[in-house]
Amino acid sequence: MSGVGTRIKKAREALGMTQVTLAHAVGISQQAVMELESGRAKGTKHTAKFARALGQDPLWLETGEGRLREAAKARRQVRTDAMEAVVEVANFERIPVFDLKAGRGRDPLGDIDNAVSFSMFRTLWLKALTATPVSQLAVVQMSGDAMEPTIANGDQVLVDTAQANLRREGIYVLRLDDTLLVRRVTMHPATRKVTVASDNARYKPYEDLDPEALEALGRIVWIGHTLG
């Protein structure tokens, strides 16, 4: 058996844990645990996860330096690691992600049932960014090239749905019939008419529009870029 596999097996058996239970805790298959412990697999990229699940020192598990923690200490370490993980998650907020192409319904950025996934943001970072409650924030996944180079196809943007007043210049999510658009909006200081424009010069801007005729769903306050 490989050194790592031997130590994983010793630690698992010391806790009276089955291979199935360990595999579930690490997020791999029982077959992967079996192959590691038998020596057919010579190593693993999940050493840190094995260490947390078994309450062992990662350095000992990886290299054999140090010694096996006795069962009582290992169980305490498992509980400690689990509590720290809960505290860490508690410092984040879960924001729904919506697909720009699939904007439908009366509240396309507020209906959780329309979300395609969720993104995690640190609570303190969000509070520094906006005073708007988390329940009024949404992430939108960009589609198309209308806002390039500022926002590329596939980028995600954080939308503050409480900021829907077009008097403030910015990039907004707008709804036209059942279609969602991301566009830059500016208001003329004298006429109070707005211009809706793409950052991509290939798209023609729309000028002298009545802001009351536009439905703004929120202002973009953060852009997450994908690096090619």
Z-matrix of the N, CA and C atoms (Angstrom, degrees):
N
C 1 1.465
C 2 1.525 1 109.64
N 3 1.347 2 115.91 1 148.48
C 4 1.452 3 119.88 2 176.32
C 5 1.514 4 109.53 3 -69.43
N 6 1.325 5 116.54 4 158.09
C 7 1.457 6 120.29 5 -179.77
C 8 1.508 7 112.82 6 -59.76
N 9 1.326 8 116.49 7 -45.75
C 10 1.459 9 120.28 8 -179.42
C 11 1.527 10 109.97 9 -63.19
N 12 1.323 11 116.79 10 -45.93
C 13 1.456 12 120.55 11 -179.79
C 14 1.512 13 112.62 12 -61.06
N 15 1.328 14 116.37 13 -39.41
C 16 1.468 15 121.01 14 178.62
C 17 1.518 16 110.39 15 -62.55
N 18 1.324 17 116.21 16 -45.48
C 19 1.471 18 119.46 17 -177.82
C 20 1.528 19 111.37 18 -69.20
N 21 1.331 20 117.18 19 -36.62
C 22 1.464 21 120.00 20 176.60
C 23 1.525 22 110.06 21 -62.15
N 24 1.335 23 116.87 22 -44.17
C 25 1.464 24 120.49 23 -179.92
C 26 1.526 25 111.02 24 -63.42
N 27 1.341 26 117.54 25 -43.83
C 28 1.468 27 120.75 26 179.47
C 29 1.523 28 110.62 27 -60.68
N 30 1.332 29 116.00 28 -45.10
C 31 1.461 30 119.78 29 -178.27
C 32 1.530 31 110.84 30 -66.90
N 33 1.313 32 116.66 31 -39.44
C 34 1.463 33 120.62 32 178.95
C 35 1.520 34 111.19 33 -64.19
N 36 1.312 35 116.64 34 -47.22
C 37 1.455 36 120.44 35 -178.78
C 38 1.522 37 111.83 36 -66.96
N 39 1.333 38 116.73 37 -31.74
C 40 1.472 39 120.23 38 177.78
C 41 1.527 40 111.08 39 -63.27
N 42 1.334 41 115.91 40 -29.98
C 43 1.467 42 120.30 41 179.22
C 44 1.520 43 111.93 42 -91.85
N 45 1.331 44 117.62 43 -4.07
C 46 1.456 45 120.58 44 -176.82
C 47 1.518 46 111.98 45 67.97
N 48 1.324 47 116.18 46 31.42
C 49 1.458 48 122.33 47 -175.75
C 50 1.526 49 110.23 48 -96.78
N 51 1.307 50 117.09 49 139.64
C 52 1.458 51 120.28 50 177.49
C 53 1.527 52 110.35 51 -83.49
N 54 1.326 53 115.69 52 164.04
C 55 1.459 54 119.62 53 176.48
C 56 1.524 55 111.01 54 -63.67
N 57 1.319 56 116.68 55 -34.30
C 58 1.460 57 120.77 56 179.80
C 59 1.522 58 110.55 57 -63.92
N 60 1.339 59 115.77 58 -46.22
C 61 1.466 60 120.49 59 -179.72
C 62 1.528 61 110.71 60 -63.54
N 63 1.320 62 116.90 61 -43.27
C 64 1.459 63 120.54 62 179.94
C 65 1.530 64 110.67 63 -64.75
N 66 1.324 65 116.20 64 -42.83
C 67 1.464 66 119.95 65 179.95
C 68 1.523 67 110.79 66 -59.87
N 69 1.343 68 116.24 67 -41.74
C 70 1.457 69 120.80 68 179.30
C 71 1.529 70 110.94 69 -63.84
N 72 1.330 71 116.87 70 -41.37
C 73 1.463 72 121.18 71 -178.86
C 74 1.524 73 111.83 72 -66.01
N 75 1.327 74 116.43 73 -35.08
C 76 1.471 75 120.78 74 -177.73
C 77 1.522 76 111.06 75 -85.41
N 78 1.347 77 116.51 76 -25.62
C 79 1.451 78 120.08 77 -179.21
C 80 1.512 79 113.72 78 90.37
N 81 1.344 80 116.14 79 30.39
C 82 1.461 81 121.42 80 178.20
C 83 1.533 82 108.11 81 -130.03
N 84 1.310 83 116.74 82 178.75
C 85 1.459 84 120.58 83 -178.98
C 86 1.529 85 111.27 84 -83.48
N 87 1.348 86 115.47 85 158.03
C 88 1.465 87 120.12 86 174.98
C 89 1.520 88 109.84 87 -61.38
N 90 1.327 89 116.54 88 -35.25
C 91 1.458 90 120.82 89 179.49
C 92 1.524 91 110.68 90 -60.31
N 93 1.325 92 116.94 91 -38.90
C 94 1.466 93 120.30 92 179.49
C 95 1.523 94 110.96 93 -65.23
N 96 1.340 95 116.61 94 -40.15
C 97 1.470 96 120.15 95 177.13
C 98 1.522 97 109.79 96 -65.32
N 99 1.310 98 116.76 97 -43.58
C 100 1.459 99 121.65 98 -179.04
C 101 1.536 100 110.93 99 -60.77
N 102 1.320 101 116.63 100 -44.48
C 103 1.457 102 120.30 101 -178.80
C 104 1.525 103 111.34 102 -67.25
N 105 1.327 104 116.14 103 -35.00
C 106 1.464 105 119.77 104 178.57
C 107 1.521 106 110.86 105 -68.18
N 108 1.325 107 116.58 106 -46.10
C 109 1.455 108 120.28 107 -178.34
C 110 1.529 109 112.41 108 -69.27
N 111 1.326 110 116.57 109 -29.41
C 112 1.462 111 119.39 110 -179.26
C 113 1.520 112 112.74 111 -82.12
N 114 1.344 113 115.96 112 -13.55
C 115 1.461 114 119.36 113 -179.61
C 116 1.512 115 114.05 114 95.56
N 117 1.343 116 116.75 115 -4.68
C 118 1.468 117 118.08 116 177.57
C 119 1.527 118 111.18 117 -67.71
N 120 1.320 119 116.24 118 -31.37
C 121 1.465 120 121.10 119 171.67
C 122 1.523 121 107.21 120 -101.48
N 123 1.312 122 117.22 121 125.99
C 124 1.469 123 121.11 122 -171.96
C 125 1.527 124 114.03 123 -85.56
N 126 1.319 125 117.32 124 -10.44
C 127 1.462 126 119.67 125 -179.69
C 128 1.511 127 110.32 126 -169.87
N 129 1.306 128 117.13 127 177.90
C 130 1.458 129 121.71 128 -179.06
C 131 1.519 130 109.90 129 -147.98
N 132 1.339 131 115.49 130 148.10
C 133 1.465 132 121.00 131 175.04
C 134 1.528 133 110.85 132 -89.71
N 135 1.336 134 116.84 133 1.63
C 136 1.470 135 121.53 134 -176.72
C 137 1.530 136 112.42 135 -105.70
N 138 1.326 137 117.45 136 26.64
C 139 1.467 138 119.94 137 -176.66
C 140 1.519 139 112.24 138 -55.13
N 141 1.342 140 117.13 139 -44.38
C 142 1.469 141 120.22 140 -178.24
C 143 1.526 142 111.22 141 -62.38
N 144 1.329 143 117.38 142 -38.71
C 145 1.469 144 121.01 143 178.84
C 146 1.526 145 110.91 144 -68.77
N 147 1.341 146 116.56 145 -40.35
C 148 1.460 147 119.81 146 175.67
C 149 1.525 148 110.07 147 -60.52
N 150 1.329 149 116.04 148 -42.53
C 151 1.468 150 120.27 149 -178.31
C 152 1.522 151 111.16 150 -62.01
N 153 1.342 152 117.54 151 -43.43
C 154 1.464 153 120.93 152 178.92
C 155 1.522 154 111.40 153 -65.24
N 156 1.333 155 115.98 154 -41.84
C 157 1.468 156 119.74 155 -178.60
C 158 1.515 157 112.02 156 -67.46
N 159 1.335 158 116.77 157 -30.09
C 160 1.464 159 121.81 158 -175.88
C 161 1.523 160 113.11 159 -100.86
N 162 1.326 161 117.51 160 -5.84
C 163 1.464 162 120.56 161 -179.55
C 164 1.517 163 113.28 162 68.70
N 165 1.328 164 116.49 163 31.01
C 166 1.457 165 121.12 164 -176.92
C 167 1.529 166 111.45 165 -112.94
N 168 1.324 167 114.82 166 162.32
C 169 1.457 168 121.38 167 176.34
C 170 1.532 169 108.43 168 -72.32
N 171 1.353 170 118.75 169 124.57
C 172 1.462 171 120.20 170 -179.90
C 173 1.526 172 113.30 171 -56.91
N 174 1.333 173 116.48 172 -34.74
C 175 1.466 174 119.84 173 -179.47
C 176 1.525 175 110.28 174 -65.50
N 177 1.330 176 116.74 175 -41.69
C 178 1.461 177 119.41 176 178.10
C 179 1.530 178 110.27 177 -65.04
N 180 1.322 179 115.82 178 -42.64
C 181 1.454 180 119.40 179 -178.25
C 182 1.531 181 111.01 180 -63.46
N 183 1.308 182 116.50 181 -37.77
C 184 1.463 183 120.75 182 -175.86
C 185 1.523 184 112.33 183 -79.98
N 186 1.348 185 116.68 184 -43.23
C 187 1.470 186 119.80 185 -170.92
C 188 1.523 187 114.26 186 -115.64
N 189 1.324 188 116.79 187 -18.23
C 190 1.458 189 119.54 188 -175.16
C 191 1.515 190 112.52 189 88.67
N 192 1.335 191 117.32 190 -1.18
C 193 1.465 192 120.52 191 179.32
C 194 1.524 193 108.95 192 -74.75
N 195 1.318 194 116.72 193 126.61
C 196 1.457 195 121.54 194 -174.34
C 197 1.520 196 109.38 195 101.65
N 198 1.322 197 116.44 196 -150.05
C 199 1.466 198 118.40 197 -179.92
C 200 1.520 199 111.43 198 -150.93
N 201 1.325 200 113.96 199 165.94
C 202 1.455 201 121.75 200 179.90
C 203 1.522 202 110.14 201 -66.66
N 204 1.336 203 117.16 202 130.15
C 205 1.459 204 120.35 203 174.66
C 206 1.519 205 109.25 204 -73.86
N 207 1.300 206 116.61 205 138.15
C 208 1.459 207 119.54 206 177.45
C 209 1.513 208 109.40 207 -65.20
N 210 1.325 209 115.60 208 158.89
C 211 1.462 210 121.65 209 -170.11
C 212 1.528 211 113.73 210 -54.97
N 213 1.348 212 116.92 211 -44.21
C 214 1.467 213 119.56 212 -177.32
C 215 1.525 214 111.31 213 -62.50
N 216 1.333 215 116.78 214 -43.43
C 217 1.466 216 120.71 215 179.05
C 218 1.522 217 111.03 216 -67.68
N 219 1.331 218 115.96 217 -38.22
C 220 1.463 219 120.18 218 179.72
C 221 1.530 220 110.55 219 -63.45
N 222 1.345 221 116.58 220 -42.18
C 223 1.471 222 119.41 221 179.90
C 224 1.530 223 110.52 222 -65.08
N 225 1.330 224 117.16 223 -39.51
C 226 1.471 225 120.02 224 177.68
C 227 1.525 226 110.36 225 -62.44
N 228 1.334 227 116.06 226 -40.01
C 229 1.459 228 120.11 227 179.94
C 230 1.522 229 111.35 228 -65.90
N 231 1.330 230 116.49 229 -38.93
C 232 1.467 231 120.68 230 176.97
C 233 1.529 232 109.99 231 -60.10
N 234 1.345 233 116.88 232 -45.04
C 235 1.462 234 120.54 233 -179.96
C 236 1.521 235 111.14 234 -64.95
N 237 1.333 236 116.80 235 -40.68
C 238 1.461 237 121.05 236 179.28
C 239 1.522 238 111.01 237 -62.77
N 240 1.324 239 116.46 238 -46.09
C 241 1.465 240 120.91 239 179.93
C 242 1.521 241 110.67 240 -62.29
N 243 1.346 242 116.61 241 -38.64
C 244 1.462 243 120.74 242 -179.67
C 245 1.528 244 110.70 243 -66.12
N 246 1.339 245 117.16 244 -41.33
C 247 1.462 246 121.12 245 179.47
C 248 1.518 247 110.77 246 -65.83
N 249 1.335 248 116.89 247 -40.87
C 250 1.462 249 120.45 248 178.74
C 251 1.519 250 110.84 249 -64.11
N 252 1.336 251 116.56 250 -36.23
C 253 1.459 252 120.21 251 178.41
C 254 1.526 253 110.65 252 -65.60
N 255 1.341 254 116.91 253 -39.48
C 256 1.456 255 120.99 254 178.53
C 257 1.523 256 110.52 255 -64.81
N 258 1.336 257 117.02 256 -42.94
C 259 1.463 258 121.31 257 178.57
C 260 1.521 259 110.20 258 -62.04
N 261 1.328 260 116.39 259 -41.28
C 262 1.462 261 120.31 260 179.94
C 263 1.523 262 110.90 261 -62.70
N 264 1.336 263 117.49 262 -44.86
C 265 1.458 264 121.20 263 178.95
C 266 1.522 265 110.39 264 -64.66
N 267 1.330 266 117.15 265 -33.82
C 268 1.461 267 121.28 266 -179.60
C 269 1.518 268 111.95 267 -64.79
N 270 1.317 269 117.99 268 -18.24
C 271 1.458 270 121.89 269 179.12
C 272 1.527 271 112.40 270 -86.54
N 273 1.325 272 116.62 271 4.67
C 274 1.458 273 121.36 272 -178.72
C 275 1.523 274 110.98 273 -121.33
N 276 1.328 275 115.18 274 156.62
C 277 1.460 276 121.64 275 176.19
C 278 1.529 277 109.06 276 -115.02
N 279 1.307 278 115.75 277 143.16
C 280 1.469 279 123.36 278 -178.00
C 281 1.533 280 108.51 279 -98.89
N 282 1.338 281 116.49 280 112.26
C 283 1.455 282 121.61 281 -176.14
C 284 1.528 283 109.30 282 -109.50
N 285 1.337 284 118.25 283 130.45
C 286 1.466 285 120.31 284 -179.56
C 287 1.526 286 111.98 285 -69.02
N 288 1.331 287 115.41 286 145.30
C 289 1.459 288 122.58 287 178.75
C 290 1.526 289 108.49 288 -109.06
N 291 1.336 290 115.75 289 129.30
C 292 1.463 291 121.45 290 -179.93
C 293 1.526 292 109.80 291 -117.24
N 294 1.310 293 115.61 292 145.31
C 295 1.461 294 122.23 293 178.27
C 296 1.524 295 108.66 294 -87.49
N 297 1.330 296 116.57 295 124.34
C 298 1.463 297 121.03 296 -178.26
C 299 1.527 298 111.41 297 -57.94
N 300 1.330 299 116.78 298 -33.91
C 301 1.463 300 120.90 299 -176.97
C 302 1.524 301 112.18 300 -74.09
N 303 1.326 302 117.09 301 -17.34
C 304 1.464 303 120.12 302 -173.08
C 305 1.525 304 112.28 303 -111.45
N 306 1.336 305 116.49 304 26.28
C 307 1.459 306 119.61 305 -178.35
C 308 1.520 307 111.85 306 -70.94
N 309 1.296 308 116.79 307 106.32
C 310 1.461 309 122.05 308 -177.85
C 311 1.525 310 109.00 309 -136.92
N 312 1.326 311 115.30 310 165.91
C 313 1.455 312 120.53 311 174.17
C 314 1.512 313 112.78 312 87.61
N 315 1.307 314 115.18 313 175.99
C 316 1.460 315 121.43 314 -176.88
C 317 1.521 316 111.83 315 -71.77
N 318 1.315 317 116.89 316 -30.73
C 319 1.468 318 121.12 317 -177.01
C 320 1.530 319 109.22 318 -133.02
N 321 1.330 320 118.32 319 74.03
C 322 1.469 321 120.94 320 -172.14
C 323 1.521 322 114.95 321 -65.30
N 324 1.334 323 118.35 322 -19.93
C 325 1.463 324 120.71 323 178.08
C 326 1.523 325 112.27 324 -110.10
N 327 1.298 326 116.99 325 10.54
C 328 1.451 327 119.96 326 -179.55
C 329 1.513 328 114.40 327 -124.07
N 330 1.319 329 116.11 328 -16.06
C 331 1.464 330 120.82 329 -178.43
C 332 1.532 331 109.06 330 -88.70
N 333 1.333 332 116.09 331 108.53
C 334 1.467 333 121.22 332 -177.42
C 335 1.519 334 111.79 333 -58.87
N 336 1.322 335 116.52 334 -28.19
C 337 1.465 336 119.71 335 -179.44
C 338 1.527 337 111.91 336 -63.21
N 339 1.335 338 117.02 337 -21.09
C 340 1.467 339 121.12 338 179.85
C 341 1.524 340 112.37 339 -89.19
N 342 1.329 341 117.42 340 -5.50
C 343 1.464 342 120.43 341 -177.42
C 344 1.529 343 110.42 342 -69.19
N 345 1.338 344 115.07 343 140.66
C 346 1.470 345 119.55 344 178.24
C 347 1.524 346 111.08 345 -94.27
N 348 1.338 347 117.00 346 -19.09
C 349 1.462 348 121.79 347 177.54
C 350 1.524 349 107.60 348 -170.20
N 351 1.341 350 116.51 349 -168.88
C 352 1.455 351 121.64 350 177.77
C 353 1.526 352 108.90 351 -137.55
N 354 1.334 353 116.25 352 147.72
C 355 1.461 354 121.94 353 174.99
C 356 1.526 355 108.67 354 -119.72
N 357 1.336 356 115.38 355 148.07
C 358 1.460 357 120.94 356 -179.90
C 359 1.526 358 109.83 357 -103.17
N 360 1.337 359 115.62 358 132.22
C 361 1.456 360 122.22 359 177.60
C 362 1.528 361 108.63 360 -127.46
N 363 1.326 362 115.88 361 141.18
C 364 1.463 363 119.54 362 178.94
C 365 1.526 364 109.60 363 -66.06
N 366 1.327 365 116.50 364 132.70
C 367 1.463 366 122.41 365 -175.43
C 368 1.521 367 112.41 366 -57.30
N 369 1.329 368 117.42 367 -47.68
C 370 1.465 369 120.35 368 -177.73
C 371 1.522 370 111.46 369 -64.49
N 372 1.344 371 116.75 370 -34.44
C 373 1.466 372 120.10 371 178.57
C 374 1.523 373 109.95 372 -65.77
N 375 1.337 374 117.32 373 -42.40
C 376 1.453 375 120.60 374 178.91
C 377 1.528 376 111.43 375 -63.53
N 378 1.321 377 116.62 376 -40.99
C 379 1.465 378 120.26 377 -179.62
C 380 1.519 379 111.61 378 -64.93
N 381 1.332 380 116.87 379 -33.63
C 382 1.464 381 120.45 380 177.24
C 383 1.525 382 111.29 381 -73.06
N 384 1.333 383 116.35 382 -26.35
C 385 1.458 384 121.28 383 -177.51
C 386 1.522 385 112.10 384 -81.19
N 387 1.331 386 117.16 385 -42.13
C 388 1.459 387 121.50 386 -176.63
C 389 1.526 388 110.70 387 -154.71
N 390 1.325 389 115.48 388 149.38
C 391 1.467 390 120.57 389 177.39
C 392 1.521 391 111.82 390 -87.17
N 393 1.312 392 117.27 391 -2.11
C 394 1.464 393 122.02 392 -179.09
C 395 1.531 394 110.62 393 -67.70
N 396 1.326 395 118.18 394 136.94
C 397 1.474 396 120.61 395 177.11
C 398 1.524 397 111.72 396 -57.74
N 399 1.313 398 115.60 397 149.12
C 400 1.464 399 121.57 398 -178.25
C 401 1.529 400 111.16 399 -57.56
N 402 1.317 401 117.26 400 -33.61
C 403 1.465 402 121.08 401 -178.22
C 404 1.522 403 112.58 402 -63.15
N 405 1.342 404 117.53 403 -15.77
C 406 1.456 405 121.43 404 -179.08
C 407 1.535 406 111.93 405 -107.15
N 408 1.329 407 115.86 406 16.73
C 409 1.462 408 121.02 407 176.10
C 410 1.523 409 109.19 408 -107.97
N 411 1.309 410 115.55 409 148.54
C 412 1.463 411 120.82 410 178.51
C 413 1.516 412 109.02 411 -147.92
N 414 1.315 413 115.41 412 150.98
C 415 1.462 414 121.57 413 174.01
C 416 1.521 415 107.62 414 -105.55
N 417 1.322 416 115.65 415 134.21
C 418 1.465 417 121.25 416 178.15
C 419 1.517 418 108.57 417 -119.05
N 420 1.310 419 115.95 418 132.90
C 421 1.460 420 121.59 419 175.85
C 422 1.521 421 109.11 420 -90.91
N 423 1.339 422 115.36 421 120.42
C 424 1.452 423 121.80 422 -173.89
C 425 1.520 424 111.79 423 -70.60
N 426 1.339 425 114.79 424 145.90
C 427 1.457 426 121.30 425 177.16
C 428 1.523 427 108.28 426 -133.91
N 429 1.318 428 116.67 427 132.54
C 430 1.457 429 120.36 428 178.77
C 431 1.514 430 113.03 429 94.16
N 432 1.342 431 115.41 430 178.14
C 433 1.465 432 121.04 431 -174.35
C 434 1.524 433 113.30 432 -114.29
N 435 1.326 434 117.78 433 13.54
C 436 1.466 435 120.93 434 -174.06
C 437 1.524 436 113.03 435 -62.35
N 438 1.342 437 117.76 436 -27.33
C 439 1.463 438 119.92 437 -177.37
C 440 1.528 439 113.02 438 -108.46
N 441 1.323 440 116.86 439 13.67
C 442 1.466 441 118.68 440 175.17
C 443 1.535 442 109.39 441 -70.81
N 444 1.323 443 119.00 442 144.83
C 445 1.473 444 126.67 443 7.21
C 446 1.532 445 114.16 444 -90.06
N 447 1.333 446 118.08 445 -0.02
C 448 1.468 447 120.12 446 -176.51
C 449 1.529 448 111.48 447 -65.20
N 450 1.331 449 115.64 448 -47.82
C 451 1.463 450 121.50 449 178.84
C 452 1.517 451 107.63 450 -130.15
N 453 1.314 452 116.41 451 124.44
C 454 1.460 453 120.94 452 -177.57
C 455 1.521 454 111.00 453 -97.72
N 456 1.299 455 115.72 454 162.61
C 457 1.457 456 121.70 455 175.41
C 458 1.535 457 110.04 456 -57.30
N 459 1.330 458 116.45 457 127.81
C 460 1.461 459 120.86 458 -179.17
C 461 1.515 460 114.18 459 94.34
N 462 1.338 461 118.44 460 -14.92
C 463 1.463 462 120.25 461 176.63
C 464 1.525 463 110.06 462 -65.64
N 465 1.324 464 115.61 463 155.62
C 466 1.451 465 120.50 464 174.91
C 467 1.519 466 109.77 465 -110.83
N 468 1.325 467 116.28 466 141.14
C 469 1.463 468 121.60 467 179.84
C 470 1.523 469 109.06 468 -126.25
N 471 1.321 470 115.51 469 146.49
C 472 1.464 471 121.10 470 177.35
C 473 1.517 472 108.18 471 -96.71
N 474 1.325 473 116.37 472 124.89
C 475 1.460 474 122.48 473 -174.65
C 476 1.521 475 110.14 474 -110.72
N 477 1.328 476 115.61 475 127.91
C 478 1.461 477 121.90 476 174.62
C 479 1.523 478 106.59 477 -95.17
N 480 1.331 479 116.97 478 103.17
C 481 1.459 480 120.08 479 -174.83
C 482 1.525 481 112.86 480 -73.73
N 483 1.333 482 117.57 481 -11.55
C 484 1.463 483 120.67 482 176.62
C 485 1.526 484 111.06 483 -77.87
N 486 1.335 485 115.66 484 -18.52
C 487 1.466 486 120.39 485 179.33
C 488 1.530 487 108.57 486 -98.12
N 489 1.304 488 116.10 487 82.99
C 490 1.463 489 120.93 488 -176.69
C 491 1.527 490 111.88 489 -119.84
N 492 1.327 491 116.81 490 11.01
C 493 1.466 492 121.30 491 179.28
C 494 1.526 493 108.72 492 -89.96
N 495 1.314 494 115.99 493 116.13
C 496 1.463 495 121.14 494 -173.30
C 497 1.524 496 113.92 495 -74.21
N 498 1.335 497 117.52 496 0.05
C 499 1.471 498 118.58 497 175.57
C 500 1.518 499 111.85 498 -65.39
N 501 1.319 500 116.61 499 -24.50
C 502 1.467 501 120.70 500 179.10
C 503 1.528 502 109.21 501 -91.70
N 504 1.324 503 115.93 502 123.36
C 505 1.458 504 119.55 503 179.98
C 506 1.527 505 110.32 504 -63.46
N 507 1.313 506 115.94 505 141.57
C 508 1.452 507 119.62 506 178.63
C 509 1.517 508 111.46 507 169.29
N 510 1.326 509 115.18 508 -172.84
C 511 1.459 510 121.65 509 176.92
C 512 1.519 511 107.01 510 -102.82
N 513 1.325 512 115.80 511 125.41
C 514 1.458 513 121.85 512 -173.82
C 515 1.525 514 111.52 513 -120.66
N 516 1.339 515 114.28 514 156.92
C 517 1.457 516 120.43 515 165.74
C 518 1.519 517 105.98 516 -94.00
N 519 1.340 518 116.17 517 120.42
C 520 1.450 519 122.28 518 -179.18
C 521 1.524 520 109.47 519 -113.31
N 522 1.329 521 115.65 520 150.34
C 523 1.465 522 119.17 521 176.21
C 524 1.519 523 109.47 522 -114.19
N 525 1.320 524 115.52 523 126.28
C 526 1.451 525 122.55 524 175.12
C 527 1.523 526 107.40 525 -120.75
N 528 1.334 527 115.93 526 106.80
C 529 1.467 528 121.21 527 -171.86
C 530 1.535 529 108.45 528 57.84
N 531 1.345 530 118.55 529 -118.54
C 532 1.466 531 121.67 530 178.53
C 533 1.526 532 112.00 531 -103.70
N 534 1.323 533 116.66 532 17.40
C 535 1.463 534 120.91 533 -177.86
C 536 1.525 535 110.47 534 -110.70
N 537 1.339 536 116.24 535 133.97
C 538 1.453 537 121.11 536 175.15
C 539 1.523 538 109.44 537 -97.97
N 540 1.331 539 115.70 538 135.08
C 541 1.457 540 122.20 539 179.46
C 542 1.515 541 109.62 540 -126.15
N 543 1.329 542 116.33 541 144.51
C 544 1.461 543 121.48 542 171.36
C 545 1.517 544 106.72 543 -109.89
N 546 1.350 545 116.45 544 117.83
C 547 1.454 546 120.56 545 -176.36
C 548 1.540 547 110.46 546 -144.17
N 549 1.318 548 114.61 547 157.36
C 550 1.467 549 120.88 548 175.31
C 551 1.531 550 108.58 549 -85.90
N 552 1.321 551 116.66 550 132.15
C 553 1.460 552 121.71 551 -176.81
C 554 1.526 553 109.72 552 -121.20
N 555 1.327 554 116.31 553 129.47
C 556 1.463 555 121.99 554 174.81
C 557 1.526 556 108.70 555 -129.01
N 558 1.323 557 115.56 556 147.26
C 559 1.471 558 120.35 557 -179.81
C 560 1.522 559 109.72 558 -115.93
N 561 1.329 560 116.84 559 133.29
C 562 1.463 561 121.58 560 177.64
C 563 1.525 562 108.09 561 -71.09
N 564 1.341 563 118.09 562 128.86
C 565 1.476 564 120.06 563 -174.74
C 566 1.523 565 114.02 564 -65.76
N 567 1.333 566 118.26 565 -23.99
C 568 1.455 567 120.44 566 -177.81
C 569 1.525 568 112.17 567 -95.81
N 570 1.313 569 117.04 568 -50.23
C 571 1.470 570 120.32 569 -175.58
C 572 1.521 571 112.96 570 -82.68
N 573 1.335 572 117.41 571 -17.99
C 574 1.463 573 123.90 572 -176.63
C 575 1.528 574 111.79 573 62.63
N 576 1.330 575 116.62 574 18.03
C 577 1.446 576 121.33 575 172.83
C 578 1.526 577 109.29 576 -88.24
N 579 1.325 578 117.16 577 155.72
C 580 1.453 579 119.84 578 -176.34
C 581 1.525 580 111.05 579 -115.21
N 582 1.336 581 113.06 580 154.71
C 583 1.457 582 121.79 581 172.59
C 584 1.512 583 108.18 582 -114.30
N 585 1.313 584 116.29 583 130.06
C 586 1.457 585 122.63 584 177.85
C 587 1.519 586 106.99 585 -110.52
N 588 1.333 587 116.04 586 118.57
C 589 1.461 588 119.18 587 -172.59
C 590 1.518 589 111.63 588 -137.45
N 591 1.328 590 114.31 589 154.20
C 592 1.458 591 122.14 590 171.53
C 593 1.522 592 108.44 591 -92.05
N 594 1.318 593 117.62 592 152.28
C 595 1.461 594 120.29 593 173.78
C 596 1.525 595 110.96 594 -78.50
N 597 1.321 596 116.23 595 -17.79
C 598 1.456 597 121.84 596 176.10
C 599 1.529 598 108.14 597 -81.26
N 600 1.342 599 117.12 598 118.55
C 601 1.468 600 121.92 599 -174.80
C 602 1.525 601 113.17 600 -63.11
N 603 1.310 602 118.10 601 -15.24
C 604 1.466 603 120.44 602 -179.97
C 605 1.530 604 112.38 603 -72.27
N 606 1.334 605 116.63 604 -15.34
C 607 1.453 606 120.30 605 -178.19
C 608 1.528 607 110.39 606 -101.65
N 609 1.317 608 116.51 607 133.58
C 610 1.463 609 122.45 608 -177.97
C 611 1.533 610 110.50 609 -75.94
N 612 1.337 611 117.92 610 134.89
C 613 1.467 612 119.52 611 176.76
C 614 1.527 613 111.23 612 -77.17
N 615 1.326 614 115.47 613 159.16
C 616 1.465 615 121.42 614 174.99
C 617 1.522 616 107.16 615 -113.08
N 618 1.349 617 115.14 616 121.72
C 619 1.461 618 120.66 617 -171.61
C 620 1.526 619 111.67 618 -113.60
N 621 1.352 620 113.63 619 162.98
C 622 1.466 621 122.07 620 175.90
C 623 1.526 622 113.04 621 53.81
N 624 1.314 623 115.34 622 45.57
C 625 1.457 624 120.47 623 179.04
C 626 1.522 625 110.48 624 -94.07
N 627 1.304 626 115.88 625 148.65
C 628 1.462 627 121.81 626 175.40
C 629 1.524 628 108.28 627 -77.93
N 630 1.336 629 119.05 628 118.20
C 631 1.465 630 120.11 629 -178.38
C 632 1.518 631 113.43 630 -60.64
N 633 1.336 632 116.96 631 -25.56
C 634 1.459 633 119.93 632 179.45
C 635 1.525 634 111.72 633 -70.32
N 636 1.336 635 116.13 634 -18.46
C 637 1.459 636 119.78 635 -179.27
C 638 1.527 637 112.05 636 -87.99
N 639 1.329 638 116.20 637 -4.90
C 640 1.461 639 120.72 638 -179.25
C 641 1.522 640 110.23 639 -104.96
N 642 1.314 641 116.52 640 142.37
C 643 1.471 642 121.26 641 177.76
C 644 1.525 643 108.88 642 -107.23
N 645 1.315 644 115.42 643 105.13
C 646 1.466 645 120.65 644 178.57
C 647 1.518 646 108.91 645 -93.72
N 648 1.341 647 115.42 646 130.14
C 649 1.465 648 120.45 647 -179.81
C 650 1.527 649 112.28 648 -96.84
N 651 1.331 650 116.62 649 -10.80
C 652 1.458 651 119.27 650 179.17
C 653 1.518 652 111.61 651 156.79
N 654 1.313 653 114.25 652 162.59
C 655 1.467 654 122.00 653 -179.20
C 656 1.521 655 109.55 654 -103.68
N 657 1.320 656 116.93 655 137.97
C 658 1.461 657 121.60 656 179.30
C 659 1.524 658 108.99 657 -78.15
N 660 1.331 659 116.15 658 126.62
C 661 1.457 660 121.26 659 -177.09
C 662 1.526 661 112.89 660 -114.45
N 663 1.339 662 116.48 661 -6.44
C 664 1.477 663 120.34 662 179.19
C 665 1.515 664 108.84 663 -158.98
N 666 1.335 665 115.19 664 142.27
C 667 1.457 666 121.03 665 179.58
C 668 1.522 667 108.95 666 -122.98
N 669 1.318 668 116.58 667 128.89
C 670 1.466 669 121.91 668 175.90
C 671 1.524 670 109.66 669 -105.86
N 672 1.318 671 116.07 670 111.45
C 673 1.458 672 120.62 671 -176.11
C 674 1.523 673 112.61 672 -87.98
N 675 1.312 674 114.94 673 147.15
C 676 1.458 675 121.78 674 169.15
C 677 1.511 676 107.91 675 -98.54
N 678 1.325 677 117.72 676 124.41
C 679 1.458 678 121.27 677 179.93
C 680 1.519 679 109.34 678 -88.35
N 681 1.315 680 115.80 679 128.11
C 682 1.459 681 120.41 680 179.56
C 683 1.514 682 112.40 681 -83.04
